[in-house]
Amino acid sequence: MATVTDPVCGMQIDPANAVGSSTYEGQSYYFCSRGCETKFDAAAEKYTAATAPAAAGCCTTAHSCC
């Protein structure tokens, strides 16, 4: 099982079990929660920049990663 990093909260997730996904500049990103997906969609450049924080703060939902 290969995992990827949720770019918003830093959680490691299996893309097959991701709650959501988005494509930005031709690359797919996967999310642990709708809250993380919403934050990414609102400011993708913030989460994909080379200087993006390692964990920019998790979702405001009751998701387990929070």
PDB file of N, CA, C and O in Angstrom:
ATOM      1  N   MET A   1       0.841  -1.178   0.000  1.00  0.00           N
ATOM      2  CA  MET A   1       0.000   0.000   0.000  1.00  0.00           C
ATOM      3  C   MET A   1       0.894   1.252   0.000  1.00  0.00           C
ATOM      4  O   MET A   1       1.571   1.535   0.988  1.00  0.00           O
ATOM      5  N   ALA A   2       0.890   1.974  -1.082  1.00  0.00           N
ATOM      6  CA  ALA A   2       1.658   3.214  -1.181  1.00  0.00           C
ATOM      7  C   ALA A   2       0.828   4.352  -0.592  1.00  0.00           C
ATOM      8  O   ALA A   2      -0.372   4.451  -0.849  1.00  0.00           O
ATOM      9  N   THR A   3       1.460   5.190   0.182  1.00  0.00           N
ATOM     10  CA  THR A   3       0.748   6.321   0.761  1.00  0.00           C
ATOM     11  C   THR A   3       1.257   7.625   0.167  1.00  0.00           C
ATOM     12  O   THR A   3       2.343   7.695  -0.407  1.00  0.00           O
ATOM     13  N   VAL A   4       0.441   8.645   0.325  1.00  0.00           N
ATOM     14  CA  VAL A   4       0.799   9.995  -0.085  1.00  0.00           C
ATOM     15  C   VAL A   4       0.528  10.912   1.103  1.00  0.00           C
ATOM     16  O   VAL A   4      -0.163  10.537   2.050  1.00  0.00           O
ATOM     17  N   THR A   5       1.075  12.099   1.036  1.00  0.00           N
ATOM     18  CA  THR A   5       0.895  13.060   2.121  1.00  0.00           C
ATOM     19  C   THR A   5      -0.209  14.040   1.772  1.00  0.00           C
ATOM     20  O   THR A   5      -0.193  14.655   0.705  1.00  0.00           O
ATOM     21  N   ASP A   6      -1.171  14.182   2.678  1.00  0.00           N
ATOM     22  CA  ASP A   6      -2.195  15.215   2.539  1.00  0.00           C
ATOM     23  C   ASP A   6      -1.445  16.545   2.622  1.00  0.00           C
ATOM     24  O   ASP A   6      -0.808  16.811   3.642  1.00  0.00           O
ATOM     25  N   PRO A   7      -1.495  17.388   1.589  1.00  0.00           N
ATOM     26  CA  PRO A   7      -0.689  18.611   1.587  1.00  0.00           C
ATOM     27  C   PRO A   7      -1.137  19.660   2.602  1.00  0.00           C
ATOM     28  O   PRO A   7      -0.402  20.612   2.864  1.00  0.00           O
ATOM     29  N   VAL A   8      -2.308  19.506   3.167  1.00  0.00           N
ATOM     30  CA  VAL A   8      -2.812  20.492   4.123  1.00  0.00           C
ATOM     31  C   VAL A   8      -2.376  20.152   5.542  1.00  0.00           C
ATOM     32  O   VAL A   8      -1.829  21.004   6.243  1.00  0.00           O
ATOM     33  N   CYS A   9      -2.615  18.912   5.973  1.00  0.00           N
ATOM     34  CA  CYS A   9      -2.325  18.572   7.372  1.00  0.00           C
ATOM     35  C   CYS A   9      -1.107  17.684   7.557  1.00  0.00           C
ATOM     36  O   CYS A   9      -0.643  17.504   8.683  1.00  0.00           O
ATOM     37  N   GLY A  10      -0.575  17.120   6.462  1.00  0.00           N
ATOM     38  CA  GLY A  10       0.615  16.288   6.558  1.00  0.00           C
ATOM     39  C   GLY A  10       0.344  14.826   6.860  1.00  0.00           C
ATOM     40  O   GLY A  10       1.289  14.045   6.979  1.00  0.00           O
ATOM     41  N   MET A  11      -0.909  14.432   6.988  1.00  0.00           N
ATOM     42  CA  MET A  11      -1.264  13.047   7.292  1.00  0.00           C
ATOM     43  C   MET A  11      -0.929  12.136   6.110  1.00  0.00           C
ATOM     44  O   MET A  11      -1.146  12.510   4.958  1.00  0.00           O
ATOM     45  N   GLN A  12      -0.408  10.960   6.388  1.00  0.00           N
ATOM     46  CA  GLN A  12      -0.135   9.958   5.368  1.00  0.00           C
ATOM     47  C   GLN A  12      -1.430   9.180   5.100  1.00  0.00           C
ATOM     48  O   GLN A  12      -2.046   8.657   6.029  1.00  0.00           O
ATOM     49  N   ILE A  13      -1.839   9.108   3.830  1.00  0.00           N
ATOM     50  CA  ILE A  13      -3.065   8.412   3.485  1.00  0.00           C
ATOM     51  C   ILE A  13      -2.869   7.567   2.231  1.00  0.00           C
ATOM     52  O   ILE A  13      -2.008   7.848   1.398  1.00  0.00           O
ATOM     53  N   ASP A  14      -3.687   6.529   2.121  1.00  0.00           N
ATOM     54  CA  ASP A  14      -3.718   5.690   0.929  1.00  0.00           C
ATOM     55  C   ASP A  14      -4.643   6.382  -0.072  1.00  0.00           C
ATOM     56  O   ASP A  14      -5.803   6.630   0.257  1.00  0.00           O
ATOM     57  N   PRO A  15      -4.176   6.701  -1.274  1.00  0.00           N
ATOM     58  CA  PRO A  15      -5.029   7.388  -2.247  1.00  0.00           C
ATOM     59  C   PRO A  15      -6.340   6.655  -2.525  1.00  0.00           C
ATOM     60  O   PRO A  15      -7.354   7.292  -2.808  1.00  0.00           O
ATOM     61  N   ALA A  16      -6.329   5.335  -2.447  1.00  0.00           N
ATOM     62  CA  ALA A  16      -7.541   4.555  -2.695  1.00  0.00           C
ATOM     63  C   ALA A  16      -8.596   4.791  -1.619  1.00  0.00           C
ATOM     64  O   ALA A  16      -9.785   4.577  -1.859  1.00  0.00           O
ATOM     65  N   ASN A  17      -8.170   5.231  -0.434  1.00  0.00           N
ATOM     66  CA  ASN A  17      -9.096   5.473   0.674  1.00  0.00           C
ATOM     67  C   ASN A  17      -9.260   6.953   0.998  1.00  0.00           C
ATOM     68  O   ASN A  17      -9.876   7.300   2.006  1.00  0.00           O
ATOM     69  N   ALA A  18      -8.720   7.822   0.159  1.00  0.00           N
ATOM     70  CA  ALA A  18      -8.800   9.261   0.414  1.00  0.00           C
ATOM     71  C   ALA A  18     -10.254   9.728   0.388  1.00  0.00           C
ATOM     72  O   ALA A  18     -11.065   9.221  -0.387  1.00  0.00           O
ATOM     73  N   VAL A  19     -10.568  10.688   1.233  1.00  0.00           N
ATOM     74  CA  VAL A  19     -11.910  11.258   1.278  1.00  0.00           C
ATOM     75  C   VAL A  19     -12.169  12.117   0.049  1.00  0.00           C
ATOM     76  O   VAL A  19     -13.298  12.185  -0.436  1.00  0.00           O
ATOM     77  N   GLY A  20     -11.128  12.774  -0.456  1.00  0.00           N
ATOM     78  CA  GLY A  20     -11.279  13.625  -1.622  1.00  0.00           C
ATOM     79  C   GLY A  20      -9.965  13.784  -2.349  1.00  0.00           C
ATOM     80  O   GLY A  20      -8.909  13.388  -1.856  1.00  0.00           O
ATOM     81  N   SER A  21     -10.048  14.371  -3.532  1.00  0.00           N
ATOM     82  CA  SER A  21      -8.835  14.646  -4.307  1.00  0.00           C
ATOM     83  C   SER A  21      -9.056  15.877  -5.169  1.00  0.00           C
ATOM     84  O   SER A  21     -10.190  16.243  -5.478  1.00  0.00           O
ATOM     85  N   SER A  22      -7.964  16.503  -5.547  1.00  0.00           N
ATOM     86  CA  SER A  22      -7.989  17.668  -6.424  1.00  0.00           C
ATOM     87  C   SER A  22      -6.789  17.586  -7.345  1.00  0.00           C
ATOM     88  O   SER A  22      -5.787  16.947  -7.022  1.00  0.00           O
ATOM     89  N   THR A  23      -6.895  18.235  -8.487  1.00  0.00           N
ATOM     90  CA  THR A  23      -5.779  18.323  -9.412  1.00  0.00           C
ATOM     91  C   THR A  23      -5.374  19.785  -9.511  1.00  0.00           C
ATOM     92  O   THR A  23      -6.214  20.662  -9.717  1.00  0.00           O
ATOM     93  N   TYR A  24      -4.088  20.037  -9.364  1.00  0.00           N
ATOM     94  CA  TYR A  24      -3.552  21.391  -9.447  1.00  0.00           C
ATOM     95  C   TYR A  24      -2.302  21.341 -10.293  1.00  0.00           C
ATOM     96  O   TYR A  24      -1.387  20.569 -10.007  1.00  0.00           O
ATOM     97  N   GLU A  25      -2.252  22.154 -11.327  1.00  0.00           N
ATOM     98  CA  GLU A  25      -1.125  22.213 -12.252  1.00  0.00           C
ATOM     99  C   GLU A  25      -0.717  20.824 -12.735  1.00  0.00           C
ATOM    100  O   GLU A  25       0.469  20.503 -12.819  1.00  0.00           O
ATOM    101  N   GLY A  26      -1.726  20.002 -13.051  1.00  0.00           N
ATOM    102  CA  GLY A  26      -1.488  18.683 -13.618  1.00  0.00           C
ATOM    103  C   GLY A  26      -1.137  17.588 -12.634  1.00  0.00           C
ATOM    104  O   GLY A  26      -0.924  16.447 -13.045  1.00  0.00           O
ATOM    105  N   GLN A  27      -1.070  17.895 -11.353  1.00  0.00           N
ATOM    106  CA  GLN A  27      -0.741  16.891 -10.346  1.00  0.00           C
ATOM    107  C   GLN A  27      -1.942  16.638  -9.446  1.00  0.00           C
ATOM    108  O   GLN A  27      -2.669  17.563  -9.084  1.00  0.00           O
ATOM    109  N   SER A  28      -2.138  15.374  -9.091  1.00  0.00           N
ATOM    110  CA  SER A  28      -3.244  14.998  -8.204  1.00  0.00           C
ATOM    111  C   SER A  28      -2.804  15.067  -6.752  1.00  0.00           C
ATOM    112  O   SER A  28      -1.684  14.687  -6.411  1.00  0.00           O
ATOM    113  N   TYR A  29      -3.693  15.553  -5.905  1.00  0.00           N
ATOM    114  CA  TYR A  29      -3.469  15.632  -4.465  1.00  0.00           C
ATOM    115  C   TYR A  29      -4.640  14.953  -3.775  1.00  0.00           C
ATOM    116  O   TYR A  29      -5.778  15.044  -4.237  1.00  0.00           O
ATOM    117  N   TYR A  30      -4.361  14.269  -2.666  1.00  0.00           N
ATOM    118  CA  TYR A  30      -5.375  13.490  -1.956  1.00  0.00           C
ATOM    119  C   TYR A  30      -5.501  13.989  -0.527  1.00  0.00           C
ATOM    120  O   TYR A  30      -4.540  14.484   0.063  1.00  0.00           O
ATOM    121  N   PHE A  31      -6.720  13.850   0.024  1.00  0.00           N
ATOM    122  CA  PHE A  31      -7.023  14.458   1.318  1.00  0.00           C
ATOM    123  C   PHE A  31      -7.668  13.484   2.292  1.00  0.00           C
ATOM    124  O   PHE A  31      -8.401  12.576   1.901  1.00  0.00           O
ATOM    125  N   CYS A  32      -7.378  13.697   3.563  1.00  0.00           N
ATOM    126  CA  CYS A  32      -7.922  12.861   4.631  1.00  0.00           C
ATOM    127  C   CYS A  32      -9.343  13.263   4.997  1.00  0.00           C
ATOM    128  O   CYS A  32     -10.080  12.468   5.580  1.00  0.00           O
ATOM    129  N   SER A  33      -9.734  14.486   4.660  1.00  0.00           N
ATOM    130  CA  SER A  33     -11.060  14.982   5.032  1.00  0.00           C
ATOM    131  C   SER A  33     -11.532  16.037   4.038  1.00  0.00           C
ATOM    132  O   SER A  33     -10.735  16.592   3.281  1.00  0.00           O
ATOM    133  N   ARG A  34     -12.821  16.305   4.048  1.00  0.00           N
ATOM    134  CA  ARG A  34     -13.379  17.364   3.190  1.00  0.00           C
ATOM    135  C   ARG A  34     -12.833  18.726   3.617  1.00  0.00           C
ATOM    136  O   ARG A  34     -12.657  19.611   2.780  1.00  0.00           O
ATOM    137  N   GLY A  35     -12.569  18.897   4.900  1.00  0.00           N
ATOM    138  CA  GLY A  35     -12.021  20.161   5.389  1.00  0.00           C
ATOM    139  C   GLY A  35     -10.666  20.462   4.768  1.00  0.00           C
ATOM    140  O   GLY A  35     -10.404  21.592   4.355  1.00  0.00           O
ATOM    141  N   CYS A  36      -9.804  19.450   4.702  1.00  0.00           N
ATOM    142  CA  CYS A  36      -8.485  19.636   4.084  1.00  0.00           C
ATOM    143  C   CYS A  36      -8.634  19.893   2.594  1.00  0.00           C
ATOM    144  O   CYS A  36      -7.927  20.733   2.037  1.00  0.00           O
ATOM    145  N   GLU A  37      -9.537  19.187   1.945  1.00  0.00           N
ATOM    146  CA  GLU A  37      -9.766  19.388   0.510  1.00  0.00           C
ATOM    147  C   GLU A  37     -10.255  20.810   0.233  1.00  0.00           C
ATOM    148  O   GLU A  37      -9.809  21.448  -0.721  1.00  0.00           O
ATOM    149  N   THR A  38     -11.161  21.298   1.055  1.00  0.00           N
ATOM    150  CA  THR A  38     -11.703  22.651   0.895  1.00  0.00           C
ATOM    151  C   THR A  38     -10.615  23.705   1.073  1.00  0.00           C
ATOM    152  O   THR A  38     -10.540  24.658   0.297  1.00  0.00           O
ATOM    153  N   LYS A  39      -9.769  23.537   2.096  1.00  0.00           N
ATOM    154  CA  LYS A  39      -8.665  24.485   2.311  1.00  0.00           C
ATOM    155  C   LYS A  39      -7.718  24.490   1.122  1.00  0.00           C
ATOM    156  O   LYS A  39      -7.280  25.553   0.684  1.00  0.00           O
ATOM    157  N   PHE A  40      -7.399  23.317   0.597  1.00  0.00           N
ATOM    158  CA  PHE A  40      -6.506  23.220  -0.549  1.00  0.00           C
ATOM    159  C   PHE A  40      -7.116  23.903  -1.759  1.00  0.00           C
ATOM    160  O   PHE A  40      -6.444  24.685  -2.433  1.00  0.00           O
ATOM    161  N   ASP A  41      -8.379  23.619  -2.045  1.00  0.00           N
ATOM    162  CA  ASP A  41      -9.036  24.190  -3.214  1.00  0.00           C
ATOM    163  C   ASP A  41      -9.103  25.716  -3.143  1.00  0.00           C
ATOM    164  O   ASP A  41      -9.096  26.381  -4.178  1.00  0.00           O
ATOM    165  N   ALA A  42      -9.167  26.270  -1.947  1.00  0.00           N
ATOM    166  CA  ALA A  42      -9.241  27.716  -1.778  1.00  0.00           C
ATOM    167  C   ALA A  42      -7.883  28.399  -1.964  1.00  0.00           C
ATOM    168  O   ALA A  42      -7.829  29.581  -2.307  1.00  0.00           O
ATOM    169  N   ALA A  43      -6.787  27.667  -1.743  1.00  0.00           N
ATOM    170  CA  ALA A  43      -5.452  28.279  -1.821  1.00  0.00           C
ATOM    171  C   ALA A  43      -4.400  27.233  -2.158  1.00  0.00           C
ATOM    172  O   ALA A  43      -3.442  27.050  -1.407  1.00  0.00           O
ATOM    173  N   ALA A  44      -4.573  26.547  -3.281  1.00  0.00           N
ATOM    174  CA  ALA A  44      -3.656  25.461  -3.657  1.00  0.00           C
ATOM    175  C   ALA A  44      -2.204  25.906  -3.699  1.00  0.00           C
ATOM    176  O   ALA A  44      -1.313  25.155  -3.302  1.00  0.00           O
ATOM    177  N   GLU A  45      -1.960  27.117  -4.174  1.00  0.00           N
ATOM    178  CA  GLU A  45      -0.574  27.581  -4.266  1.00  0.00           C
ATOM    179  C   GLU A  45       0.099  27.648  -2.899  1.00  0.00           C
ATOM    180  O   GLU A  45       1.315  27.484  -2.806  1.00  0.00           O
ATOM    181  N   LYS A  46      -0.658  27.882  -1.855  1.00  0.00           N
ATOM    182  CA  LYS A  46      -0.123  27.935  -0.492  1.00  0.00           C
ATOM    183  C   LYS A  46       0.391  26.565  -0.048  1.00  0.00           C
ATOM    184  O   LYS A  46       1.399  26.472   0.653  1.00  0.00           O
ATOM    185  N   TYR A  47      -0.304  25.508  -0.459  1.00  0.00           N
ATOM    186  CA  TYR A  47       0.041  24.161  -0.022  1.00  0.00           C
ATOM    187  C   TYR A  47       0.974  23.421  -0.963  1.00  0.00           C
ATOM    188  O   TYR A  47       1.438  22.330  -0.633  1.00  0.00           O
ATOM    189  N   THR A  48       1.259  23.988  -2.126  1.00  0.00           N
ATOM    190  CA  THR A  48       2.149  23.325  -3.076  1.00  0.00           C
ATOM    191  C   THR A  48       3.461  24.078  -3.261  1.00  0.00           C
ATOM    192  O   THR A  48       4.361  23.583  -3.940  1.00  0.00           O
ATOM    193  N   ALA A  49       3.584  25.239  -2.681  1.00  0.00           N
ATOM    194  CA  ALA A  49       4.813  26.031  -2.797  1.00  0.00           C
ATOM    195  C   ALA A  49       5.963  25.321  -2.097  1.00  0.00           C
ATOM    196  O   ALA A  49       5.756  24.577  -1.139  1.00  0.00           O
ATOM    197  N   ALA A  50       7.158  25.554  -2.578  1.00  0.00           N
ATOM    198  CA  ALA A  50       8.346  24.936  -1.981  1.00  0.00           C
ATOM    199  C   ALA A  50       8.502  25.320  -0.512  1.00  0.00           C
ATOM    200  O   ALA A  50       9.129  24.597   0.263  1.00  0.00           O
ATOM    201  N   THR A  51       7.932  26.454  -0.140  1.00  0.00           N
ATOM    202  CA  THR A  51       8.051  26.908   1.249  1.00  0.00           C
ATOM    203  C   THR A  51       6.800  26.605   2.065  1.00  0.00           C
ATOM    204  O   THR A  51       6.612  27.169   3.143  1.00  0.00           O
ATOM    205  N   ALA A  52       5.943  25.720   1.560  1.00  0.00           N
ATOM    206  CA  ALA A  52       4.709  25.381   2.291  1.00  0.00           C
ATOM    207  C   ALA A  52       5.066  24.779   3.640  1.00  0.00           C
ATOM    208  O   ALA A  52       6.029  24.020   3.745  1.00  0.00           O
ATOM    209  N   PRO A  53       4.300  25.110   4.676  1.00  0.00           N
ATOM    210  CA  PRO A  53       4.559  24.548   6.000  1.00  0.00           C
ATOM    211  C   PRO A  53       4.370  23.032   5.991  1.00  0.00           C
ATOM    212  O   PRO A  53       3.545  22.517   5.236  1.00  0.00           O
ATOM    213  N   ALA A  54       5.112  22.326   6.807  1.00  0.00           N
ATOM    214  CA  ALA A  54       5.021  20.869   6.861  1.00  0.00           C
ATOM    215  C   ALA A  54       3.619  20.415   7.241  1.00  0.00           C
ATOM    216  O   ALA A  54       3.099  19.458   6.667  1.00  0.00           O
ATOM    217  N   ALA A  55       3.015  21.081   8.187  1.00  0.00           N
ATOM    218  CA  ALA A  55       1.639  20.781   8.577  1.00  0.00           C
ATOM    219  C   ALA A  55       0.969  22.110   8.854  1.00  0.00           C
ATOM    220  O   ALA A  55       1.151  22.700   9.919  1.00  0.00           O
ATOM    221  N   ALA A  56       0.211  22.567   7.913  1.00  0.00           N
ATOM    222  CA  ALA A  56      -0.362  23.898   7.980  1.00  0.00           C
ATOM    223  C   ALA A  56      -1.557  23.988   8.922  1.00  0.00           C
ATOM    224  O   ALA A  56      -2.228  25.019   8.971  1.00  0.00           O
ATOM    225  N   GLY A  57      -1.819  22.963   9.641  1.00  0.00           N
ATOM    226  CA  GLY A  57      -2.975  22.964  10.518  1.00  0.00           C
ATOM    227  C   GLY A  57      -4.074  22.162   9.869  1.00  0.00           C
ATOM    228  O   GLY A  57      -4.353  22.311   8.679  1.00  0.00           O
ATOM    229  N   CYS A  58      -4.677  21.337  10.633  1.00  0.00           N
ATOM    230  CA  CYS A  58      -5.641  20.411  10.059  1.00  0.00           C
ATOM    231  C   CYS A  58      -7.028  21.021   9.950  1.00  0.00           C
ATOM    232  O   CYS A  58      -7.287  22.175  10.291  1.00  0.00           O
ATOM    233  N   CYS A  59      -7.861  20.191   9.470  1.00  0.00           N
ATOM    234  CA  CYS A  59      -9.255  20.544   9.219  1.00  0.00           C
ATOM    235  C   CYS A  59      -9.979  21.018  10.480  1.00  0.00           C
ATOM    236  O   CYS A  59      -9.539  20.764  11.601  1.00  0.00           O
ATOM    237  N   THR A  60     -11.069  21.692  10.274  1.00  0.00           N
ATOM    238  CA  THR A  60     -11.878  22.165  11.393  1.00  0.00           C
ATOM    239  C   THR A  60     -13.010  21.200  11.695  1.00  0.00           C
ATOM    240  O   THR A  60     -13.885  21.500  12.507  1.00  0.00           O
ATOM    241  N   THR A  61     -12.998  20.051  11.049  1.00  0.00           N
ATOM    242  CA  THR A  61     -14.013  19.033  11.294  1.00  0.00           C
ATOM    243  C   THR A  61     -13.563  18.143  12.445  1.00  0.00           C
ATOM    244  O   THR A  61     -12.491  18.345  13.014  1.00  0.00           O
ATOM    245  N   ALA A  62     -14.370  17.181  12.775  1.00  0.00           N
ATOM    246  CA  ALA A  62     -14.027  16.244  13.853  1.00  0.00           C
ATOM    247  C   ALA A  62     -13.261  15.043  13.328  1.00  0.00           C
ATOM    248  O   ALA A  62     -13.265  13.986  13.958  1.00  0.00           O
ATOM    249  N   HIS A  63     -12.609  15.187  12.191  1.00  0.00           N
ATOM    250  CA  HIS A  63     -11.866  14.079  11.600  1.00  0.00           C
ATOM    251  C   HIS A  63     -10.745  13.650  12.522  1.00  0.00           C
ATOM    252  O   HIS A  63     -10.192  14.473  13.252  1.00  0.00           O
ATOM    253  N   SER A  64     -10.406  12.389  12.501  1.00  0.00           N
ATOM    254  CA  SER A  64      -9.445  11.832  13.449  1.00  0.00           C
ATOM    255  C   SER A  64      -8.050  12.425  13.392  1.00  0.00           C
ATOM    256  O   SER A  64      -7.303  12.307  14.363  1.00  0.00           O
ATOM    257  N   CYS A  65      -7.668  13.066  12.278  1.00  0.00           N
ATOM    258  CA  CYS A  65      -6.317  13.624  12.215  1.00  0.00           C
ATOM    259  C   CYS A  65      -6.210  14.948  12.969  1.00  0.00           C
ATOM    260  O   CYS A  65      -5.107  15.460  13.165  1.00  0.00           O
ATOM    261  N   CYS A  66      -7.300  15.484  13.377  1.00  0.00           N
ATOM    262  CA  CYS A  66      -7.301  16.818  13.976  1.00  0.00           C
ATOM    263  C   CYS A  66      -6.937  16.782  15.434  1.00  0.00           C
ATOM    264  O   CYS A  66      -6.892  17.825  16.085  1.00  0.00           O
TER     265      CYS A  66
END
